[in-house]
Amino acid sequence: MTTPEQIRQQLPEHTDGIEVTCHEPMARHTSFRAGGTADVFVRAMTREALVKSLAFFTENGIPFVIVGNGSNLLVSDAGYHGAVIVLSGTEFSKITVQGERILAGAGAMLSDVARAAREHALDGMSALFGIPGTVGGALYMNAGAFGTEIKDVLRHARILDLEGERIEERVLDNAACHFGYRTSIAKEKMLCFLEGSFTLTPGDAIQIEDRMQMLLQTRKDKQPLEYPSAGSTFKRPPEGFAGQMIMEAGLSGTRIGDAEVSEKHCGFLINKGKATATDIWRLMQLVTKKVEETHGVRLVPEVILLGEFEACV
Ligand SMILES: Cc1cc2nc3c(=O)[nH]c(=O)nc-3n(C[C@H](O)[C@H](O)[C@H](O)COP(=O)(O)OP(=O)(O)OC[C@H]3O[C@@H](n4cnc5c(N)ncnc54)[C@H](O)[C@@H]3O)c2cc1C
């Protein structure tokens, strides 16, 4: 068996392009601030280093996952036995504005892209300001808020196709991204988002800024932003709102360990201190069971689970 340390030694490390650590606590890299370690944690800072690392893991049959800001991830307390790869540094977080188009690297924060749009008086992204994810994570999830999803502004995405014999770079237009409610082609096919190209419309910078601040205030008023969470834990079911159903099921404030159903917004499960991933997972299952009993609706997690989780309710 190859140890994480051996993987680190074998990785085609080259100047400035890559940083590798072993047994990296994923609580440092997830907004839940919980969970175990990643056997290997890779920060890829150039496209070349990224491709070499991905090729290395593929050729050696080592499981890997590309993550963004970890704002929709729950990593098992038993850890992730493979490599977590993060697109890091200036090459992947570059934001370029060309007329009404914005090009943003997959590692750029969505809020920075929305700010760049506002600075250039470009409208269309203000509702996405405040989602604490990267462009890559937002494309994977088709993140959205207040009636706008990232698919509404995406023109095309540059990706690495990880399914063929060789890793190929491709451009997918909006339709080819297969966007749906909190889903994209990346849930069907192994790929890495490298960059998004967004088409916006000319607007008024002051009005855009006002809307961004107003929506941010709405988040602060309605969401428990003072505690670690992954935002809405469950997807919105066709029958209504998950938060409302959870509240009607009498679960507001229900706690397992330090994991709690937020009293401020029942759709958020929060970490009140030292919650483990198991606490959060058990609470997710309890909520699912109770809502099914009271409403006949099976909630589906929006949060992405990484590593092994056992059914326990
Ligand atoms: C306080 C709070 C509020 C939130 N509000 C919202 C909201 O209003 N709307 C909303 O939609 N979400 C919301 N979220 C959830 C989360 O911020 C979004 O889903 C976000 O898009 C995740 O981005 P990320 O970079 O953190 O991705 P991660 O959590 O790191 O990863 C999410 C998924 O994307 C994949 N991924 C990440 N980068 C890449 C890449 N480059 N290529 C391929 N796959 C990749 C990962 O493997 C994983 O499966 C909220 C979260 C928090 C904590």
The ligand as a Gaussian input file, in Angstrom:
#p B3LYP/6-31G(d) Opt

LIG

0 1
 C      -23.199000      30.787000       4.738000
 C      -23.398000      30.075000       3.424000
 C      -24.339000      30.553000       2.529000
 C      -24.558000      29.901000       1.311000
 N      -25.471000      30.408000       0.442000
 C      -25.662000      29.795000      -0.751000
 C      -26.615000      30.327000      -1.684000
 O      -27.256000      31.348000      -1.465000
 N      -26.780000      29.660000      -2.851000
 C      -26.075000      28.525000      -3.162000
 O      -26.266000      27.975000      -4.254000
 N      -25.181000      28.014000      -2.293000
 C      -24.945000      28.621000      -1.107000
 N      -24.034000      28.102000      -0.223000
 C      -23.333000      26.845000      -0.560000
 C      -21.982000      27.042000      -1.287000
 O      -21.395000      28.292000      -0.971000
 C      -22.143000      26.936000      -2.797000
 O      -22.631000      25.662000      -3.172000
 C      -20.823000      27.159000      -3.547000
 O      -21.083000      27.221000      -4.917000
 C      -19.780000      26.084000      -3.289000
 O      -18.553000      26.532000      -3.803000
 P      -17.158000      26.049000      -3.187000
 O      -16.057000      26.659000      -3.972000
 O      -17.124000      26.304000      -1.729000
 O      -17.240000      24.519000      -3.509000
 P      -16.870000      23.291000      -2.574000
 O      -17.788000      23.276000      -1.389000
 O      -15.411000      23.270000      -2.309000
 O      -17.229000      22.076000      -3.529000
 C      -18.568000      21.849000      -3.926000
 C      -18.549000      20.809000      -5.063000
 O      -17.934000      21.387000      -6.206000
 C      -16.851000      20.575000      -6.661000
 N      -15.839000      21.482000      -7.221000
 C      -15.300000      22.570000      -6.633000
 N      -14.452000      23.184000      -7.469000
 C      -14.435000      22.449000      -8.622000
 C      -13.758000      22.580000      -9.868000
 N      -12.899000      23.572000     -10.134000
 N      -13.995000      21.656000     -10.832000
 C      -14.870000      20.624000     -10.597000
 N      -15.537000      20.459000      -9.429000
 C      -15.325000      21.365000      -8.457000
 C      -16.390000      19.813000      -5.425000
 O      -15.762000      18.595000      -5.765000
 C      -17.703000      19.576000      -4.704000
 O      -18.349000      18.424000      -5.208000
 C      -23.798000      28.743000       0.987000
 C      -22.841000      28.263000       1.900000
 C      -22.644000      28.925000       3.097000
 C      -21.599000      28.408000       4.060000

